[in-house]
């Protein structure tokens, strides 16, 4: 597996909930040019667990999150709850700014 790291071009830099992964400053792209689906899951699991054990926040965005530990990190970083006044608070960007597949310039997702 190849792992590429780069600055998150979609992060707006405003204060957001710490689990709002769309605002995290770094994106890692994992590419598995070969291997069985089980081998890819095993490789991504190894990357996630190494990051978590190193104290980094990491969340997988792929078609097989449910096959990864902690559902790819979703269980570790739950979606922020809306503000009590109903305004949405810092979680208002959570779903509005989702990056649609193919939106990243020049990147294979």
Order of alpha helices (4+ residues) and beta strands (2+ residues): beta-beta-alpha-alpha
